[in-house]
Amino acid sequence: MSQATQNILEIRDLCVEAGGKPLLDHLSLAIPEGEVHALLGQNGSGKTSLMMTIMGFTNYHVTRGQILFRGREINELNVGERARLGIAIAQQRPPTINGVTLRSVVRYALKNAPNPEAKLEELAQAAQVEPFLDRNINDGLSGGEIKRAELMQLLALSPAFAMMDEPDSGVDIEALALVGSLINRLFSPDETRPVKRKAGLIITHSGNILQHLHIDKAHIMYNGAIGCSGNPSIMLEQIAKCGYEECVRCMRTR
């Protein structure tokens, strides 16, 4: 089996720009099947740009390199086509969608599930979103409520590869454990076989959410590229002690 088929996602020498401004610079990244990776870095380092490029948003123009999903190059596929392959995203600030309720979206995602109405109610209870199931998507919700609603949708979709942009943003300390448990459930959906995991990528600036997650590897972004990769616990410990400034100094000396 080739390396490309062992990795669910492989990015090779990727350069991306938006509006003529370079955002990603010769970035390479590989995430194997069944692994969840974290992407850390200062604001403006390119973390969100990478996620949006992987998902295929049209504002992000690939000028060089490849994005492969399960060995297939997806550079020319649009957002819908990538979603049908099993890629999903939870954005940091998703829009309010008037005329579309959370219940209707999740019901559609569960249309082929056995007993979909019972599953919908169970997911709503787990995510603690019952009071706004029949509201317009994200209408009037707090940051933490939006995160839980996004996670309910991802749990209903059960994608092969899920990406989350700052799932701890706007979430108070007391709610982090709940958000973390929902994310862990997303990546290990079979409670009887928790080590059989799905793959994903989680962006975080603060790293707070990682205390509640099972992360296989962490990467630090700097100037649109991966600066270093390694053990998540060790990297978080160093960031907590020295800050990202020390990471930047270290990467500049390489």
PLY file of the C-alpha trace (Angstrom):
ply
format ascii 1.0
element vertex 254
property float x
property float y
property float z
element edge 253
property int vertex1
property int vertex2
end_header
0.00 0.00 0.00
1.40 3.42 -0.91
1.92 6.23 1.56
-0.83 8.24 -0.12
-3.45 5.56 0.54
-2.32 5.14 4.17
-2.99 8.83 4.77
-6.58 10.01 4.71
-5.29 13.53 3.99
-2.00 14.44 2.37
-0.91 17.93 1.41
2.16 18.36 -0.75
4.07 21.64 -1.21
0.89 23.72 -1.09
0.94 27.44 -1.95
-2.29 29.42 -1.67
-3.27 33.04 -2.17
-6.45 35.10 -1.79
-6.93 38.39 -3.57
-3.32 38.26 -4.71
-2.07 37.95 -1.11
-0.02 34.81 -0.29
-1.50 32.84 2.60
0.16 29.40 2.54
3.79 28.87 1.61
5.03 25.44 0.46
3.03 23.70 3.19
3.13 19.91 3.54
1.07 17.83 5.98
0.00 14.19 6.31
-2.78 12.85 8.54
-3.11 9.05 8.63
-6.42 7.22 8.76
-7.72 7.11 12.32
-5.62 10.00 13.66
-6.74 13.39 14.97
-4.21 16.21 14.65
-4.17 19.68 16.17
-3.03 22.82 14.41
-1.63 25.50 16.72
-0.22 28.94 16.01
-0.50 32.67 16.39
-3.41 34.56 14.86
-2.71 35.22 11.20
-0.33 32.28 10.81
-2.54 30.61 8.18
-4.45 28.01 10.20
-7.93 28.95 9.02
-6.68 29.51 5.46
-5.44 25.92 5.39
-8.76 24.54 6.59
-10.79 26.59 4.13
-8.48 25.52 1.30
-8.87 21.84 2.22
-12.65 22.29 2.14
-12.48 23.99 -1.26
-13.78 27.50 -0.60
-13.42 29.47 -3.81
-11.72 32.55 -2.31
-8.61 30.44 -1.68
-6.64 29.94 -4.89
-4.10 27.08 -5.03
-1.10 28.25 -7.04
1.09 25.23 -6.41
0.94 21.78 -4.82
-1.59 19.01 -4.23
-4.33 18.12 -1.78
-5.02 14.38 -1.72
-7.89 12.69 0.10
-7.53 8.92 0.41
-5.00 9.02 -2.41
-7.14 11.07 -4.79
-6.18 14.60 -5.77
-9.09 16.92 -4.96
-7.66 20.29 -6.07
-10.31 20.73 -8.76
-13.30 19.55 -6.72
-15.79 22.07 -5.34
-17.07 22.23 -1.75
-20.06 19.98 -2.42
-17.96 17.34 -4.13
-15.48 17.30 -1.26
-18.34 17.03 1.24
-19.69 14.01 -0.62
-16.27 12.36 -0.25
-16.71 12.60 3.52
-14.97 15.88 4.41
-16.79 18.24 6.78
-16.01 21.49 8.56
-17.21 23.43 11.60
-16.31 27.07 11.13
-15.28 29.44 13.91
-18.01 31.96 13.06
-20.69 30.22 10.98
-23.41 32.51 9.60
-27.01 32.79 10.69
-29.24 31.11 8.09
-32.75 32.54 8.01
-35.55 30.17 7.10
-33.54 27.04 7.96
-33.84 25.48 11.40
-31.32 23.32 13.20
-33.93 20.55 13.39
-34.46 20.53 9.62
-30.72 20.34 8.87
-30.09 17.50 11.32
-33.22 15.66 10.19
-31.94 15.79 6.60
-28.51 14.53 7.67
-30.16 11.60 9.46
-32.64 10.74 6.71
-31.03 7.35 6.04
-30.40 6.49 9.70
-32.53 3.89 11.48
-35.15 5.62 13.63
-33.96 9.14 12.68
-36.34 11.07 14.97
-35.13 9.22 18.06
-31.53 9.77 16.98
-32.20 13.49 16.47
-33.63 13.83 19.97
-30.74 11.88 21.47
-28.15 14.09 19.75
-30.00 17.25 20.78
-30.00 16.11 24.39
-26.31 15.15 24.28
-25.37 18.55 22.80
-27.83 20.40 25.07
-29.43 22.24 22.17
-33.10 21.30 22.69
-34.25 24.91 23.36
-33.16 26.13 19.92
-33.84 23.16 17.65
-36.60 25.12 15.92
-34.77 28.42 15.63
-33.08 29.62 12.47
-29.54 28.24 12.33
-27.31 30.16 14.80
-29.89 32.93 15.29
-29.30 34.69 18.60
-27.02 31.95 19.94
-23.99 32.50 22.12
-20.54 31.31 21.03
-20.79 28.15 23.09
-24.30 27.37 21.85
-23.15 27.76 18.24
-20.29 25.32 18.87
-22.69 22.73 20.30
-25.12 23.19 17.40
-22.26 22.75 14.90
-21.12 19.61 16.69
-24.63 18.17 16.66
-24.66 18.61 12.87
-21.25 16.92 12.53
-22.39 14.03 14.72
-25.46 13.58 12.51
-23.31 13.66 9.35
-20.64 11.32 10.79
-18.02 12.39 8.20
-14.88 10.41 7.42
-12.75 13.48 8.08
-13.91 16.39 10.25
-12.22 19.75 10.67
-12.98 22.26 13.43
-11.84 25.87 13.57
-11.35 27.10 17.16
-13.96 24.87 18.83
-13.01 26.49 22.17
-13.58 30.05 20.95
-16.40 31.72 22.88
-16.85 28.67 25.12
-16.60 29.23 28.85
-14.45 26.99 31.01
-17.45 25.11 32.44
-18.70 24.17 28.93
-15.33 23.05 27.56
-15.71 19.55 28.99
-19.06 19.10 27.20
-17.65 20.35 23.89
-14.66 18.05 24.35
-16.86 15.02 25.02
-18.89 15.72 21.85
-15.71 15.99 19.78
-14.34 12.76 21.23
-17.64 11.06 20.39
-17.39 12.37 16.83
-13.97 10.79 16.34
-14.74 7.58 18.29
-18.41 6.92 17.44
-18.41 3.27 18.58
-18.33 3.30 22.40
-17.56 -0.42 22.46
-14.46 0.10 20.30
-13.07 3.53 21.32
-9.65 2.94 19.74
-11.24 2.57 16.30
-11.21 6.25 15.42
-12.06 8.56 12.58
-9.61 11.21 11.45
-9.70 14.95 11.82
-7.97 18.29 12.20
-8.60 20.76 15.01
-7.44 24.38 14.94
-6.86 26.09 18.26
-5.00 29.19 19.33
-5.34 28.83 23.10
-5.03 25.04 23.22
-7.63 24.90 26.02
-9.83 22.35 24.24
-6.92 19.93 23.81
-6.99 19.17 27.53
-10.29 17.38 26.90
-9.40 15.59 23.64
-7.46 12.55 22.47
-4.97 14.09 20.03
-2.36 12.03 18.18
-0.08 14.80 16.93
0.21 18.59 16.99
1.63 21.02 14.44
2.60 24.67 14.86
2.03 27.01 11.94
4.22 30.00 11.21
4.08 32.31 8.18
1.77 30.00 6.23
3.74 26.79 6.73
4.16 24.01 9.29
7.02 25.10 11.53
7.28 21.99 13.69
5.33 18.89 14.64
5.37 16.62 17.65
3.83 15.36 20.86
0.77 17.50 21.72
1.32 17.44 25.49
4.95 18.52 25.25
4.17 21.24 22.73
1.30 22.63 24.81
3.49 22.61 27.91
6.17 24.63 26.12
3.64 27.09 24.70
2.09 27.57 28.15
5.54 28.19 29.64
7.16 30.32 26.92
4.36 31.46 24.61
4.26 31.35 20.81
7.00 33.98 20.64
9.58 31.40 21.73
8.24 28.97 19.10
8.71 31.65 16.45
12.26 32.37 17.60
13.04 28.65 17.52
11.63 28.21 14.00
13.45 31.27 12.68
16.80 29.79 13.72
16.27 26.60 11.71
0 1
1 2
2 3
3 4
4 5
5 6
6 7
7 8
8 9
9 10
10 11
11 12
12 13
13 14
14 15
15 16
16 17
17 18
18 19
19 20
20 21
21 22
22 23
23 24
24 25
25 26
26 27
27 28
28 29
29 30
30 31
31 32
32 33
33 34
34 35
35 36
36 37
37 38
38 39
39 40
40 41
41 42
42 43
43 44
44 45
45 46
46 47
47 48
48 49
49 50
50 51
51 52
52 53
53 54
54 55
55 56
56 57
57 58
58 59
59 60
60 61
61 62
62 63
63 64
64 65
65 66
66 67
67 68
68 69
69 70
70 71
71 72
72 73
73 74
74 75
75 76
76 77
77 78
78 79
79 80
80 81
81 82
82 83
83 84
84 85
85 86
86 87
87 88
88 89
89 90
90 91
91 92
92 93
93 94
94 95
95 96
96 97
97 98
98 99
99 100
100 101
101 102
102 103
103 104
104 105
105 106
106 107
107 108
108 109
109 110
110 111
111 112
112 113
113 114
114 115
115 116
116 117
117 118
118 119
119 120
120 121
121 122
122 123
123 124
124 125
125 126
126 127
127 128
128 129
129 130
130 131
131 132
132 133
133 134
134 135
135 136
136 137
137 138
138 139
139 140
140 141
141 142
142 143
143 144
144 145
145 146
146 147
147 148
148 149
149 150
150 151
151 152
152 153
153 154
154 155
155 156
156 157
157 158
158 159
159 160
160 161
161 162
162 163
163 164
164 165
165 166
166 167
167 168
168 169
169 170
170 171
171 172
172 173
173 174
174 175
175 176
176 177
177 178
178 179
179 180
180 181
181 182
182 183
183 184
184 185
185 186
186 187
187 188
188 189
189 190
190 191
191 192
192 193
193 194
194 195
195 196
196 197
197 198
198 199
199 200
200 201
201 202
202 203
203 204
204 205
205 206
206 207
207 208
208 209
209 210
210 211
211 212
212 213
213 214
214 215
215 216
216 217
217 218
218 219
219 220
220 221
221 222
222 223
223 224
224 225
225 226
226 227
227 228
228 229
229 230
230 231
231 232
232 233
233 234
234 235
235 236
236 237
237 238
238 239
239 240
240 241
241 242
242 243
243 244
244 245
245 246
246 247
247 248
248 249
249 250
250 251
251 252
252 253
